[in-house]
Amino acid sequence: MSSLRWRLALAFALLAASVATAVGVVVYKLTADDLLSRARAAAVAQVQAAALMYPLTRPALPQSALPAGDPSVPAQLRAAVERGQVASYSGSWNGSPAVWAGRRTPDGRNQLYVRNSYAAQRQELADLRETLIEVVLAATVGGAALGLLLASRLSLRLRGAAATAERVTAGDLDARIHASGDDEVAKLGEAIDRMAEAMQQRIERERRFVADVAHDLRTPLTGLKTAASLLQHDPVGDAIRERVDRMHRLVEDLLEISRLDSGTATADLRRVDLAGFVAGVVGDAPDVVISTNGASSSLVDPRRLERVIENVLDNAVRHGAPPVRVAVLPRRIVVRDHGPGFSEPMLTLAAERFTTGDPARGDGIGLGLAIAAGQCQVLGAELQLANDPSGGAVVTIVLPES
């Protein structure tokens, strides 16, 4: 019952059942009172008619009247008649419902009583009760069906809005709900569309800003790098060259991120021997152990896959601990280090731009895995992050089927 649709259906069913039950109880009570009042009035009219006949039949009682000592007459009724009242009484006689009425004779010397069966009225009430129960059940089912119908339409619209919001979260910034109508759900959809539009514009502005800054810095940094290469190889010169190289790599990474974000990058696919290709990329890197197990040829973009492998290896070497193991499997390249591994937030955020993790994993600017993830997207591949149960970070490059 966690679904909104079923909860609304249950609410409609309970509401319909409550209303139908309340109306049924009122109808039953009014009908029961009306039937009893009519039966009492009929008995009183009958005893009044017997009193009119009494002067013609006395000292005998009219045939419609009960004998004076009839044991069926209730004691309460006798007491009321003895006080001079014209009264009626409802009860049962020999297991059957009945209504009595009584009064004194016109000369006051005797008492007149009549008794009528109330069985027909009781049967009518029983039939009415069954009908009302059927009406309550039908109203409950009808309310549930109506609630389910209305809730299904509402749930469908809400699910559509949620699906669009998930698409925006996943990076499809052009996704919109385009809600119609004037109700609350439509206004919620319009608000989500406005939020998505504002977020898309803001992200586009940030992308243009990063691309423009990186492009403007590229030329002076190239000159600065050339000038730094002419410095003497002493501690000061080495420090300047290291800082310039670091800034130059940052600018190049920002430009690559901008190209990937623009969505214009395409893969130049070629069939390569995966094991040999990965071995060539890894080369004789220190503390890196490579193994192959059933790896075959794959259809990839060599330049982009090389960039992915280099960034993943660089991330493992800089932020993990040796040895770094590279396993080449069919359609998979698994890189594992023996460092502290990814923190829980980093497992979902490490592929985002400028995301840095625990300082225990080393310093960085947070673009390496972001570029790797972007290049994987162009390749139709997937970058998966995990931690090995025995320790260390595991990055798996899952290649598409070819």
C-alpha positions in Angstrom: 0.0 0.0 0.0 3.0 2.3 -0.3 1.9 3.4 -3.8 0.0 6.7 -4.0 -2.5 5.1 -6.3 -3.5 2.3 -3.9 -3.6 4.7 -0.9 -5.9 7.0 -2.8 -8.1 4.1 -3.9 -8.2 2.9 -0.2 -9.2 6.4 0.9 -12.0 6.7 -1.7 -13.2 3.2 -0.7 -13.2 4.1 3.0 -15.0 7.4 2.3 -17.6 5.8 0.2 -18.2 3.0 2.7 -18.4 5.5 5.6 -21.0 7.7 3.8 -23.0 4.7 2.5 -23.0 3.2 6.0 -24.1 6.4 7.7 -26.9 6.9 5.2 -27.9 3.3 5.5 -28.0 3.5 9.3 -30.2 6.6 9.1 -32.5 5.0 6.5 -32.8 1.8 8.5 -33.5 3.7 11.8 -36.1 6.0 10.2 -37.8 3.0 8.5 -37.9 0.9 11.6 -39.4 3.8 13.6 -41.9 4.5 10.9 -43.0 0.8 10.7 -43.3 0.6 14.5 -45.3 3.8 14.7 -47.7 2.6 12.0 -48.1 -0.8 13.7 -48.8 0.9 17.1 -51.2 3.3 15.5 -53.0 0.5 13.7 -53.3 -1.4 17.1 -54.6 1.7 18.8 -57.2 2.3 16.1 -58.3 -1.3 16.4 -58.8 -1.1 20.2 -60.6 2.2 19.7 -63.0 0.5 17.2 -63.5 -2.3 19.7 -64.4 0.3 22.4 -67.1 1.7 20.0 -68.5 -1.8 19.5 -68.5 -2.6 23.2 -71.9 -1.0 24.1 -73.5 -3.3 21.5 -71.9 -6.5 22.7 -71.6 -6.1 26.4 -71.3 -7.6 28.8 -69.3 -9.7 26.2 -66.2 -8.3 24.5 -66.1 -7.6 20.8 -64.6 -10.5 18.8 -61.6 -8.4 17.8 -60.6 -7.9 21.5 -58.6 -10.3 23.6 -60.2 -11.8 26.7 -59.6 -9.7 29.8 -57.3 -12.3 31.4 -55.3 -13.1 28.3 -51.8 -14.1 29.5 -50.2 -12.6 26.4 -50.9 -9.0 27.5 -47.7 -7.5 28.9 -47.8 -6.3 32.5 -46.5 -2.9 31.5 -49.5 -2.4 29.2 -52.0 -3.6 31.9 -50.5 -1.1 34.3 -50.9 1.8 31.9 -54.5 0.8 31.0 -55.4 0.5 34.7 -54.3 4.1 35.1 -56.9 5.0 32.4 -54.5 5.4 29.5 -54.8 4.4 25.9 -51.5 2.6 25.4 -49.6 0.4 23.0 -46.7 -2.0 23.5 -44.3 -3.9 21.2 -42.6 -7.2 22.1 -42.7 -10.8 21.2 -45.3 -13.6 21.8 -44.4 -17.3 21.4 -41.2 -16.3 19.6 -42.9 -14.0 17.1 -42.9 -10.2 17.2 -46.2 -8.6 18.1 -47.8 -5.2 18.9 -50.5 -4.7 21.6 -52.8 -1.9 22.4 -55.3 -1.5 25.2 -57.8 0.9 27.0 -60.7 0.8 29.4 -64.2 0.2 28.1 -66.4 3.3 27.8 -68.2 2.4 31.1 -64.9 1.9 32.9 -65.8 -1.6 34.2 -63.6 -3.6 31.9 -60.4 -3.5 29.8 -60.0 -4.0 26.1 -56.8 -5.3 24.5 -55.8 -6.2 20.9 -52.7 -8.0 19.6 -51.3 -7.8 16.0 -48.4 -9.7 14.5 -45.3 -7.6 13.7 -43.6 -10.4 11.7 -44.3 -8.9 8.3 -42.7 -5.6 9.3 -39.7 -7.4 10.8 -39.2 -9.3 7.5 -39.4 -6.0 5.7 -36.7 -4.6 7.9 -34.5 -7.7 7.4 -34.9 -7.3 3.6 -34.1 -3.6 3.9 -31.0 -4.4 6.0 -29.7 -6.8 3.4 -30.3 -4.3 0.6 -28.5 -1.6 2.6 -25.5 -3.9 3.1 -25.3 -4.6 -0.6 -25.5 -0.9 -1.3 -22.6 -0.3 1.1 -20.5 -3.0 -0.5 -21.3 -1.7 -4.0 -20.5 1.9 -2.9 -17.2 0.7 -1.4 -16.2 -1.1 -4.6 -17.4 1.8 -6.7 -15.5 4.3 -4.6 -12.4 2.1 -4.8 -12.7 1.9 -8.6 -13.3 5.6 -8.9 -10.4 6.4 -6.6 -8.1 4.0 -8.5 -9.1 5.6 -11.8 -8.4 9.1 -10.6 -5.3 8.1 -8.7 -3.9 6.2 -11.7 -4.2 9.4 -13.8 -2.6 11.4 -11.0 0.1 8.8 -10.5 0.8 8.6 -14.2 1.3 12.4 -14.3 3.5 12.4 -11.2 5.6 9.5 -12.5 6.1 11.3 -15.8 7.3 14.4 -13.9 9.6 12.2 -11.7 11.0 10.5 -14.8 11.7 13.9 -16.5 13.4 15.1 -13.3 15.5 11.9 -13.3 16.5 12.6 -16.9 17.6 16.1 -16.0 19.6 14.7 -13.1 21.3 12.2 -15.4 22.4 15.1 -17.7 19.6 15.4 -20.2 19.2 19.1 -19.7 16.7 19.4 -22.6 14.1 17.1 -21.0 10.9 18.9 -20.1 7.5 17.9 -18.7 5.3 20.3 -20.7 2.5 19.9 -18.3 -1.1 21.0 -19.3 -3.9 22.1 -17.1 -4.4 24.4 -14.2 -4.3 21.9 -11.3 -1.5 21.5 -8.7 0.3 18.8 -10.7 0.4 21.0 -13.8 1.9 23.8 -11.7 4.4 21.4 -10.2 5.4 20.4 -13.8 5.7 24.0 -14.8 7.9 24.7 -11.8 10.2 21.7 -12.6 10.5 22.9 -16.2 11.4 26.4 -15.1 14.0 25.0 -12.7 15.4 22.8 -15.5 15.6 25.7 -17.9 17.3 27.9 -15.3 19.8 25.1 -14.4 20.5 24.5 -18.1 21.2 28.2 -18.7 23.5 28.3 -15.6 25.4 25.2 -16.6 25.8 26.6 -20.2 27.2 29.8 -18.8 29.6 28.0 -16.6 30.7 25.8 -19.5 31.3 28.8 -21.7 33.2 30.6 -18.9 35.5 27.6 -18.4 36.1 27.2 -22.1 36.8 30.9 -22.6 39.1 31.1 -19.6 41.0 28.0 -20.7 41.3 29.2 -24.3 42.5 32.6 -23.2 45.1 31.1 -20.9 46.4 28.6 -23.4 48.5 31.0 -25.5 50.2 32.9 -22.7 50.8 29.6 -20.8 52.4 28.1 -23.9 54.8 31.1 -24.0 55.4 30.8 -20.3 56.2 27.1 -20.6 58.7 27.9 -23.4 60.3 30.6 -21.3 60.5 28.3 -18.2 62.3 25.6 -20.2 65.1 28.1 -20.7 65.7 28.5 -17.0 68.7 26.9 -15.3 68.2 23.4 -13.8 68.4 24.5 -10.2 65.8 24.3 -7.4 64.2 27.6 -8.4 64.0 26.7 -12.1 62.8 23.2 -11.4 60.0 24.6 -9.1 58.9 27.1 -11.8 58.8 24.5 -14.5 56.8 22.1 -12.3 54.2 24.8 -11.5 54.0 25.9 -15.2 53.6 22.3 -16.3 50.9 21.8 -13.7 49.0 24.9 -14.8 49.4 23.9 -18.5 48.0 20.4 -17.8 45.0 22.0 -16.0 44.3 24.3 -19.0 44.5 21.4 -21.4 42.2 19.3 -19.2 39.7 22.2 -19.0 39.7 22.5 -22.8 39.2 18.8 -23.1 36.3 18.9 -20.6 34.7 21.7 -22.6 34.9 19.8 -25.8 33.4 16.7 -24.2 30.6 18.8 -22.6 29.7 20.4 -25.9 28.5 17.0 -27.2 30.2 17.3 -30.6 32.9 14.7 -29.9 32.7 11.5 -32.0 34.6 8.3 -31.8 36.9 7.1 -34.6 36.4 3.4 -34.1 39.0 0.8 -35.1 39.5 -2.8 -34.2 42.5 -3.3 -32.0 44.0 -6.2 -30.0 42.9 -5.2 -26.5 45.7 -7.0 -24.6 48.5 -5.6 -26.8 47.0 -2.2 -26.9 46.7 -1.9 -23.1 50.2 -3.3 -22.7 51.5 -0.6 -25.0 49.7 2.1 -23.1 51.0 0.9 -19.7 54.5 0.4 -21.1 57.2 0.0 -18.4 55.4 2.1 -15.8 56.8 1.4 -12.4 54.8 -0.5 -9.8 52.2 -1.5 -12.5 51.5 -5.2 -13.1 49.4 -6.1 -16.2 47.6 -9.5 -16.8 45.4 -10.7 -19.6 42.7 -13.4 -19.3 40.8 -14.2 -22.5 41.1 -10.7 -23.9 40.2 -10.4 -27.6 40.1 -7.7 -30.2 37.6 -4.8 -29.6 36.2 -2.0 -31.7 37.4 1.2 -30.0 38.8 4.7 -30.6 42.4 4.1 -29.8 43.2 7.7 -29.0 40.2 8.1 -26.6 40.7 4.7 -24.9 44.4 5.5 -24.4 43.4 8.8 -22.7 41.0 6.9 -20.4 43.6 4.3 -19.4 46.2 6.9 -18.8 43.9 9.0 -16.6 42.7 5.9 -14.6 46.3 4.7 -14.1 47.5 8.2 -13.1 44.6 8.4 -10.6 45.6 5.0 -9.2 49.3 5.8 -9.0 48.8 9.3 -7.5 46.0 8.6 -5.0 46.5 4.9 -4.3 49.4 2.7 -3.3 51.5 0.2 -5.2 51.3 -2.3 -6.7 48.7 -1.2 -9.3 47.2 -4.2 -11.1 45.7 -3.9 -14.6 43.6 -6.9 -15.7 42.6 -7.1 -19.3 39.4 -9.2 -19.7 36.9 -9.6 -22.6 35.3 -6.1 -23.0 36.7 -5.0 -19.6 39.8 -3.3 -18.3 40.1 -3.5 -14.5 42.6 -1.2 -12.7 43.1 -1.8 -8.9 45.4 -0.1 -6.5 46.2 -1.0 -2.9 45.5 2.4 -1.3 42.8 3.5 1.1 40.1 3.1 -1.6 37.2 5.5 -2.4 35.1 7.0 0.3 31.4 6.4 0.1 30.6 9.9 -1.3 33.4 9.5 -3.9 31.9 6.3 -5.3 29.2 8.4 -6.8 30.9 11.7 -7.2 34.5 10.8 -8.3 33.6 11.2 -12.0 32.3 14.7 -11.5 34.5 17.7 -12.4 36.7 19.2 -9.6 35.7 16.5 -7.1 38.5 15.7 -4.7 38.3 13.0 -2.0 40.0 12.2 1.2 43.4 13.9 1.5 44.7 10.5 2.5 44.4 9.5 -1.2 46.7 12.4 -2.2 46.1 15.8 -3.7 44.6 16.7 -7.1 42.2 19.0 -8.9 39.6 16.4 -9.7 39.6 16.3 -13.5 41.2 13.0 -14.3 38.3 10.6 -13.7 35.9 13.3 -15.1 37.7 13.3 -18.4 37.9 9.5 -18.3 34.1 9.3 -17.8 33.5 11.8 -20.6 35.7 9.9 -23.0 34.0 6.6 -22.1 30.6 8.2 -22.9 31.9 9.1 -26.4 33.2 5.6 -26.8 29.8 4.1 -25.6 31.7 2.6 -22.7 31.1 2.8 -19.0 33.4 3.8 -16.1 32.6 1.9 -12.9 34.0 2.7 -9.5 34.2 0.3 -6.5 36.3 -0.7 -3.6 38.0 -4.2 -3.3 36.8 -6.1 -0.2 40.5 -6.6 0.8 41.3 -2.9 0.3 42.1 -0.5 -2.6 40.1 1.3 -5.2 38.9 -0.6 -8.3 38.1 1.2 -11.6 36.5 -0.9 -14.4 36.3 0.3 -18.0 33.4 -1.6 -19.6 33.7 -1.5 -23.4 30.6 -1.8 -25.6 29.9 -4.9 -27.5 31.4 -5.0 -31.0 
